[in-house]
Amino acid sequence: MNEFRKKALELHTRMNDLLKKAEGEARGLTEDERTEYDGWKEQRDQFLTLAEEREAQEKLDAQFAEPATRSVGPEGGLESGAAGGTQVRVGADREAEQPFAHFGEQLHAVVRAALPDGGEVDKRLLHLNSLETRAATGLGESNPADGGFLVQKDFNDELLKKTYEIGQISSRVKRIPIGAGKNGLKMNAVDETSRADGSRWGGIRAYWAAEAEAFTASKPKFRQMEMNLHKLIALLYATDELLEDATALGAVISEGFPEEMNFKVENAIINGTGAGQPAGILNAGCLVSVDKETGQTADTIVYKNLTNMWARAWGRGRVNGIWTINQDVEPVLMDMGITIGTGGTPVYMPPGGLSQSPYSTLFGRPVIPVEYNATVGTVGDIQFLQMAEYLMIDKGSIKSASSIHVRFVYGETAFRFTYRVDGQPTWNSALTPFKGSNTLSPFVALASRD
């Protein structure tokens, strides 16, 4: 491991420790922690880029040091493979020990290995111990043309990491990886629906007792959460022209696919039905939907809507909550004001007006435009969400495979990416407070105003 990677690992460990601390306290990152985390992430990524560039340079140095023509024998040349003429290049062992320099390079090697006649299998695709790759899946594990090679594990992990880093919502949920041999998760959760005496933690009760008075026992009540992994699939057809440029191919996949997978995951977090996909917040039993004001005009949002939503948000988790809005809501917020006598003050706009940047907060919490919220006037156009109360499980990294056969006559190679995931709110119902009758929730939306 070169010095660049050691430094990157040190920063990555700090980031993990920060996330574990927040997870242990069942909360999201504070503003200061988020700033610290993002700073470490930027430095880590810079060191990783330098490490990859250094390793690629070392690989080229080794190639330039070798004879221009390889001899046929144990140290060089070609051997026949199992794929009807596909050949495995038998180079020095150090070639198999070196990882691919970048994503596109490995995808390019996968395509060459799958060619039916005269294809060449890069030994790095077959070297199990150092690269944690697997042979082709399909009709036979020895035949790469049947199913293609899985992508190098660190590239799969990078796809998954980018999927969550892109998202303003998915990056804030509580995630639990599911280990080998498991397809879901069953766990006990506190069944608390009220904060009244005798109902906290589902049944725990403390009381003031007089001398010699008999004690009354109490105990918590639990419910079982069950989650089962669902399959999210993305398929890419790469043309022969695109395949000729490994760098461009890697860029298309490493940018486009995480963005699309993040879109589907985040949309399910908000709108998911729970049938074949994660259960969405808008369909959850714990959602609080705040009614519109009497006589309120259709397709509007008024200041009283916001104060009522804030009052229904679970107080303990507000510090890490976010507002999400459809972008159509922004003009409504910018026009919103509080009447004071014969004048007033803006709700969302700073005193400098349009000459300065609008505030991106309400009640001190970030306001984030997302595509998953409904347009103005429909339930869910504006929401207050405490994402630490949403649990997501996944089966490790994104799995990948390829095939030249699906679109062979079109001159295209198919790359398939599979991600297994599920999610649901950790609350099963809204919470009745100790005093007062308005229920509270970590997820609050504004009801329809049609």
C-alpha positions as CSV (number, residue, x, y, z in Angstrom):
1,M,0.0,0.0,0.0
2,N,1.6,3.3,-1.1
3,E,1.6,6.4,1.1
4,F,-1.3,8.0,-0.7
5,R,-3.5,5.0,0.1
6,K,-2.4,4.9,3.7
7,K,-3.4,8.6,4.1
8,A,-6.7,7.9,2.4
9,L,-7.3,4.9,4.7
10,E,-6.6,7.1,7.8
11,L,-9.2,9.7,6.6
12,H,-11.7,7.0,5.7
13,T,-11.4,5.5,9.2
14,R,-12.1,8.9,10.7
15,M,-15.2,9.2,8.6
16,N,-16.4,5.7,9.7
17,D,-15.8,6.5,13.3
18,L,-17.9,9.7,13.0
19,L,-20.8,7.8,11.3
20,K,-20.6,5.0,13.9
21,K,-20.9,7.6,16.7
22,A,-24.0,9.2,15.1
23,E,-25.5,5.7,14.5
24,G,-24.8,4.7,18.1
25,E,-26.7,7.7,19.2
26,A,-29.5,7.1,16.7
27,R,-29.2,10.4,15.0
28,G,-27.9,12.0,11.9
29,L,-24.8,14.2,11.6
30,T,-24.8,17.6,13.2
31,E,-24.0,20.6,11.0
32,D,-20.4,20.7,12.4
33,E,-20.0,17.0,11.9
34,R,-21.3,17.2,8.4
35,T,-18.7,19.9,7.6
36,E,-16.0,17.9,9.1
37,Y,-17.1,14.7,7.3
38,D,-17.3,16.4,3.9
39,G,-13.8,17.9,4.4
40,W,-12.3,14.5,5.2
41,K,-14.1,13.0,2.2
42,E,-12.7,15.6,-0.2
43,Q,-9.2,14.9,1.1
44,R,-9.6,11.2,1.0
45,D,-10.8,11.2,-2.6
46,Q,-7.8,13.4,-3.6
47,F,-5.4,10.9,-2.0
48,L,-7.2,8.0,-3.7
49,T,-6.9,9.7,-7.1
50,L,-3.2,10.3,-6.5
51,A,-2.8,6.6,-5.4
52,E,-4.5,5.3,-8.6
53,E,-2.4,7.6,-10.7
54,R,0.8,6.4,-8.9
55,E,-0.2,2.7,-9.4
56,A,-1.0,3.2,-13.0
57,Q,2.4,4.9,-13.5
58,E,4.2,2.0,-11.8
59,K,2.3,-0.4,-14.0
60,L,3.5,1.4,-17.1
61,D,7.0,1.5,-15.8
62,A,6.9,-2.3,-15.4
63,Q,5.6,-2.7,-19.0
64,F,8.3,-0.4,-20.5
65,A,10.9,-2.5,-18.6
66,E,9.7,-5.8,-20.2
67,P,10.9,-7.1,-23.6
68,A,8.8,-5.9,-26.6
69,T,8.1,-9.5,-27.7
70,R,6.9,-12.1,-25.2
71,S,8.2,-15.7,-25.4
72,V,5.8,-18.6,-25.4
73,G,6.1,-20.6,-22.2
74,P,5.5,-20.4,-18.5
75,E,6.3,-16.7,-18.3
76,G,4.5,-15.4,-21.4
77,G,2.4,-16.0,-24.5
78,L,-1.2,-17.2,-24.9
79,E,-3.0,-20.4,-23.8
80,S,-6.4,-21.6,-25.0
81,G,-9.3,-20.9,-22.8
82,A,-12.7,-22.6,-22.4
83,A,-14.7,-20.1,-24.4
84,G,-14.3,-21.6,-27.8
85,G,-11.1,-20.0,-28.8
86,T,-10.8,-17.4,-26.0
87,Q,-7.2,-17.3,-24.8
88,V,-5.7,-16.5,-21.4
89,R,-2.6,-14.4,-21.4
90,V,-0.1,-16.0,-19.1
91,G,2.1,-13.2,-18.0
92,A,4.3,-12.8,-14.9
93,D,2.4,-13.2,-11.6
94,R,2.9,-9.6,-10.8
95,E,0.4,-8.7,-13.6
96,A,-2.4,-10.5,-11.8
97,E,-1.4,-8.9,-8.5
98,Q,-1.9,-5.4,-9.9
99,P,-5.5,-4.1,-9.8
100,F,-7.0,-2.4,-12.8
101,A,-6.1,1.3,-12.9
102,H,-9.6,2.5,-13.4
103,F,-13.2,1.2,-13.9
104,G,-13.2,1.6,-17.7
105,E,-10.0,-0.5,-18.0
106,Q,-11.6,-3.5,-16.4
107,L,-14.8,-3.2,-18.4
108,H,-12.6,-3.1,-21.5
109,A,-10.9,-6.3,-20.4
110,V,-14.2,-8.0,-19.7
111,V,-15.3,-7.4,-23.3
112,R,-12.1,-8.7,-24.7
113,A,-12.4,-11.8,-22.6
114,A,-15.9,-12.5,-23.9
115,L,-15.1,-12.5,-27.6
116,P,-16.0,-15.9,-29.1
117,D,-12.9,-16.2,-31.3
118,G,-9.5,-15.1,-30.4
119,G,-10.5,-13.3,-27.3
120,E,-7.9,-12.6,-24.6
121,V,-8.6,-13.0,-20.9
122,D,-6.6,-10.7,-18.6
123,K,-5.3,-12.7,-15.7
124,R,-6.5,-10.1,-13.3
125,L,-10.1,-11.2,-14.1
126,L,-9.3,-14.7,-12.8
127,H,-7.0,-13.9,-9.9
128,L,-9.3,-14.6,-6.9
129,N,-7.0,-14.0,-4.0
130,S,-5.7,-10.5,-4.5
131,L,-8.6,-8.8,-6.4
132,E,-11.6,-10.5,-4.8
133,T,-13.2,-11.1,-8.3
134,R,-15.2,-14.2,-9.3
135,A,-15.2,-16.2,-12.5
136,A,-18.1,-15.8,-14.9
137,T,-21.6,-16.8,-13.9
138,G,-24.1,-18.5,-16.2
139,L,-24.0,-21.9,-17.9
140,G,-20.5,-22.6,-16.7
141,E,-18.2,-20.8,-14.4
142,S,-15.2,-21.5,-16.6
143,N,-16.9,-19.8,-19.7
144,P,-16.8,-16.0,-19.5
145,A,-18.9,-15.7,-22.6
146,D,-21.9,-17.2,-20.8
147,G,-22.3,-14.5,-18.2
148,G,-19.3,-12.2,-18.1
149,F,-17.0,-11.4,-15.2
150,L,-18.0,-9.6,-12.1
151,V,-16.5,-6.2,-11.8
152,Q,-13.6,-5.7,-9.4
153,K,-14.9,-5.4,-5.8
154,D,-13.5,-2.0,-5.1
155,F,-15.2,-0.6,-8.2
156,N,-18.5,-2.1,-7.1
157,D,-18.1,-0.5,-3.7
158,E,-17.3,2.8,-5.4
159,L,-20.5,2.6,-7.4
160,L,-22.5,2.1,-4.2
161,K,-20.6,4.8,-2.3
162,K,-21.4,7.3,-5.1
163,T,-25.0,6.2,-5.1
164,Y,-25.4,7.4,-1.5
165,E,-23.1,10.4,-1.7
166,I,-25.2,11.8,-4.6
167,G,-28.4,11.7,-2.6
168,Q,-29.5,14.3,-0.1
169,I,-32.0,11.9,1.3
170,S,-30.3,8.4,1.1
171,S,-27.1,9.8,2.6
172,R,-29.1,10.6,5.8
173,V,-30.8,7.3,6.5
174,K,-29.7,4.7,8.9
175,R,-28.1,1.8,6.9
176,I,-27.4,-1.8,8.0
177,P,-25.4,-4.1,5.7
178,I,-26.8,-7.7,5.5
179,G,-24.2,-10.5,5.7
180,A,-23.6,-13.6,3.6
181,G,-26.4,-16.1,3.5
182,K,-29.1,-13.7,4.6
183,N,-31.9,-12.2,2.5
184,G,-33.5,-9.9,5.1
185,L,-33.6,-8.7,8.7
186,K,-35.9,-9.3,11.7
187,M,-35.3,-7.1,14.7
188,N,-37.2,-5.9,17.7
189,A,-38.3,-2.3,18.0
190,V,-39.9,-0.5,20.9
191,D,-43.6,-0.4,20.5
192,E,-44.3,3.1,21.8
193,T,-47.3,5.0,20.6
194,S,-47.9,7.3,23.6
195,R,-45.8,9.2,26.1
196,A,-48.6,8.9,28.8
197,D,-47.7,7.3,32.1
198,G,-47.5,3.6,31.7
199,S,-47.0,3.8,27.9
200,R,-43.4,5.1,27.6
201,W,-41.2,2.5,26.0
202,G,-44.4,0.6,25.5
203,G,-45.1,0.0,29.2
204,I,-42.2,1.1,31.4
205,R,-43.3,3.2,34.4
206,A,-41.5,4.8,37.3
207,Y,-43.4,6.3,40.3
208,W,-42.9,8.0,43.6
209,A,-43.4,5.5,46.5
210,A,-44.1,6.0,50.1
211,E,-42.2,4.1,52.8
212,A,-43.1,0.4,53.0
213,E,-45.3,0.7,49.9
214,A,-45.4,-2.4,47.6
215,F,-43.5,-2.0,44.3
216,T,-45.3,-2.3,41.0
217,A,-43.4,-3.9,38.2
218,S,-43.4,-2.7,34.6
219,K,-41.7,-3.7,31.4
220,P,-41.1,-2.4,27.8
221,K,-43.2,-3.6,24.9
222,F,-41.6,-4.6,21.7
223,R,-42.8,-5.2,18.1
224,Q,-40.9,-7.0,15.4
225,M,-39.7,-5.2,12.2
226,E,-39.2,-7.5,9.2
227,M,-37.4,-6.4,6.1
228,N,-36.7,-8.5,3.0
229,L,-34.3,-7.5,0.2
230,H,-35.7,-6.3,-3.1
231,K,-33.8,-6.3,-6.3
232,L,-32.9,-3.0,-8.2
233,I,-31.5,-3.7,-11.7
234,A,-29.9,-1.4,-14.3
235,L,-28.8,-2.5,-17.7
236,L,-26.4,-0.7,-20.1
237,Y,-25.8,-1.4,-23.8
238,A,-22.4,-0.1,-24.7
239,T,-21.6,0.3,-28.4
240,D,-18.4,-0.9,-29.9
241,E,-17.4,2.7,-30.4
242,L,-17.8,3.5,-26.8
243,L,-16.0,0.3,-25.8
244,E,-12.9,1.5,-27.7
245,D,-12.5,4.3,-25.2
246,A,-12.1,2.6,-21.8
247,T,-11.9,6.0,-20.0
248,A,-15.2,7.2,-21.5
249,L,-16.9,3.9,-20.7
250,G,-15.8,4.0,-17.1
251,A,-17.1,7.6,-16.8
252,V,-20.5,6.8,-18.3
253,I,-21.0,3.9,-15.8
254,S,-19.4,5.4,-12.7
255,E,-21.5,8.6,-13.1
256,G,-24.7,7.6,-14.8
257,F,-25.5,4.4,-13.0
258,P,-25.0,5.7,-9.4
259,E,-27.2,8.7,-10.2
260,E,-30.0,6.5,-11.6
261,M,-29.9,4.0,-8.8
262,N,-29.9,6.8,-6.3
263,F,-33.0,8.3,-8.0
264,K,-34.9,5.0,-7.7
265,V,-33.8,4.4,-4.1
266,E,-34.7,7.9,-2.9
267,N,-38.0,7.9,-4.8
268,A,-38.8,4.6,-3.0
269,I,-37.9,6.2,0.4
270,I,-40.5,8.9,-0.2
271,N,-43.1,7.2,-2.4
272,G,-42.4,3.5,-2.2
273,T,-45.3,1.1,-1.9
274,G,-43.5,-1.6,0.1
275,A,-44.5,-4.2,-2.5
276,G,-41.3,-5.3,-4.3
277,Q,-39.6,-2.1,-3.2
278,P,-38.9,-0.2,0.0
279,A,-41.8,1.3,2.0
280,G,-42.1,5.0,1.5
281,I,-42.6,7.7,4.0
282,L,-45.8,9.0,2.4
283,N,-47.4,5.6,2.7
284,A,-46.2,5.0,6.3
285,G,-48.5,4.6,9.3
286,C,-46.5,7.1,11.3
287,L,-46.9,9.9,8.7
288,V,-48.5,13.1,10.1
289,S,-50.5,14.9,7.5
290,V,-51.2,18.5,8.6
291,D,-54.6,19.9,7.4
292,K,-54.8,23.1,5.3
293,E,-56.2,26.3,6.9
294,T,-59.9,27.0,6.7
295,G,-60.7,28.9,3.4
296,Q,-57.1,28.4,2.2
297,T,-56.9,28.9,-1.6
298,A,-56.1,25.8,-3.7
299,D,-52.4,25.2,-4.7
300,T,-51.0,27.5,-2.0
301,I,-48.8,27.3,1.1
302,V,-49.3,29.8,3.9
303,Y,-47.1,30.6,6.9
304,K,-49.6,29.0,9.3
305,N,-49.1,25.7,7.3
306,L,-45.4,25.8,8.2
307,T,-45.8,26.6,11.9
308,N,-48.4,23.8,12.2
309,M,-46.0,21.3,10.5
310,W,-43.2,22.4,12.8
311,A,-45.4,21.9,15.8
312,R,-46.2,18.3,14.8
313,A,-42.5,17.3,14.2
314,W,-41.0,15.1,16.9
315,G,-39.1,17.6,19.1
316,R,-36.2,15.3,20.0
317,G,-35.1,14.8,16.4
318,R,-35.7,18.2,15.0
319,V,-32.0,19.2,15.2
320,N,-31.2,16.7,12.4
321,G,-34.4,17.2,10.3
322,I,-34.6,18.6,6.8
323,W,-37.4,20.2,4.7
324,T,-37.8,18.7,1.3
325,I,-39.8,20.5,-1.4
326,N,-40.8,20.3,-5.0
327,Q,-39.0,23.0,-6.9
328,D,-42.4,24.5,-7.8
329,V,-42.7,25.4,-4.1
330,E,-39.8,27.8,-4.1
331,P,-41.6,30.8,-5.6
332,V,-44.4,30.3,-3.0
333,L,-41.9,30.4,-0.2
334,M,-40.1,33.4,-1.5
335,D,-43.4,35.4,-1.7
336,M,-44.4,34.3,1.8
337,G,-44.4,36.9,4.6
338,I,-45.6,37.5,8.2
339,T,-48.0,40.4,8.6
340,I,-47.0,42.7,11.4
341,G,-49.5,45.7,11.8
342,T,-49.6,47.4,8.5
343,G,-46.3,45.9,7.4
344,G,-44.6,42.6,7.6
345,T,-41.4,40.6,7.1
346,P,-40.4,37.9,4.7
347,V,-40.4,34.3,5.8
348,Y,-37.9,32.8,3.4
349,M,-36.1,35.9,1.9
350,P,-33.3,37.9,3.7
351,P,-33.6,41.6,4.2
352,G,-31.4,42.3,1.1
353,G,-34.1,40.9,-1.2
354,L,-33.3,39.3,-4.5
355,S,-29.9,41.0,-4.6
356,Q,-28.7,38.5,-2.1
357,S,-29.1,34.7,-2.0
358,P,-32.4,33.4,-0.5
359,Y,-32.2,31.6,2.8
360,S,-32.2,27.9,2.3
361,T,-33.6,27.2,5.8
362,L,-36.9,27.3,7.6
363,F,-36.9,27.3,11.4
364,G,-33.1,26.8,11.1
365,R,-33.3,23.6,9.1
366,P,-32.2,23.1,5.5
367,V,-34.7,23.3,2.7
368,I,-33.8,20.9,-0.1
369,P,-35.5,20.8,-3.5
370,V,-36.0,17.2,-4.7
371,E,-37.7,15.5,-7.6
372,Y,-39.7,13.1,-5.5
373,N,-42.0,15.6,-3.9
374,A,-45.4,16.3,-5.5
375,T,-46.1,19.6,-7.1
376,V,-47.7,22.5,-5.2
377,G,-51.1,21.8,-3.8
378,T,-50.7,18.0,-3.6
379,V,-49.8,16.1,-0.4
380,G,-46.1,15.8,-0.1
381,D,-45.2,19.0,-1.9
382,I,-43.4,20.1,1.3
383,Q,-42.3,17.7,4.0
384,F,-40.3,17.8,7.2
385,L,-38.2,14.6,7.6
386,Q,-36.0,13.2,10.3
387,M,-34.2,10.7,8.1
388,A,-32.3,9.0,11.0
389,E,-35.7,7.4,11.8
390,Y,-35.7,5.6,8.4
391,L,-33.9,2.2,8.3
392,M,-32.4,0.8,5.2
393,I,-30.7,-2.6,4.7
394,D,-28.6,-3.7,1.7
395,K,-26.6,-6.7,0.5
396,G,-23.2,-5.0,0.4
397,S,-22.0,-3.5,-2.9
398,I,-23.6,-3.4,-6.3
399,K,-23.1,-6.7,-8.2
400,S,-22.1,-6.6,-11.9
401,A,-22.0,-8.9,-14.9
402,S,-21.7,-8.6,-18.7
403,S,-22.6,-10.4,-21.9
404,I,-21.7,-9.8,-25.6
405,H,-24.6,-12.0,-26.8
406,V,-27.7,-10.1,-25.9
407,R,-27.1,-7.3,-28.5
408,F,-24.4,-9.0,-30.6
409,V,-26.1,-8.2,-33.9
410,Y,-26.2,-4.5,-32.9
411,G,-22.5,-4.3,-32.1
412,E,-23.3,-3.7,-28.4
413,T,-22.2,-5.3,-25.1
414,A,-24.6,-5.6,-22.2
415,F,-23.5,-4.6,-18.6
416,R,-25.9,-5.5,-15.8
417,F,-25.8,-4.0,-12.3
418,T,-27.9,-5.4,-9.4
419,Y,-28.4,-3.8,-6.0
420,R,-30.5,-5.6,-3.3
421,V,-32.1,-3.2,-0.8
422,D,-35.1,-2.6,1.5
423,G,-36.2,0.2,3.8
424,Q,-38.9,1.4,6.1
425,P,-39.5,4.0,8.8
426,T,-38.6,2.7,12.3
427,W,-41.9,4.2,13.7
428,N,-45.1,2.2,13.0
429,S,-47.4,5.0,14.2
430,A,-47.5,8.7,15.3
431,L,-46.8,9.4,18.9
432,T,-49.3,10.9,21.4
433,P,-47.4,13.3,23.6
434,F,-47.4,13.3,27.4
435,K,-49.5,16.5,27.4
436,G,-51.6,17.6,24.5
437,S,-53.6,15.6,21.9
438,N,-51.8,16.5,18.6
439,T,-49.8,13.5,17.6
440,L,-46.1,13.9,16.7
441,S,-43.9,12.2,14.1
442,P,-40.4,12.3,12.6
443,F,-42.2,12.6,9.2
444,V,-44.6,15.4,8.6
445,A,-46.3,16.4,5.3
446,L,-48.9,19.1,4.3
447,A,-52.2,17.7,3.3
448,S,-53.7,18.3,-0.2
449,R,-55.0,21.8,-1.0
450,D,-57.2,21.2,-4.0
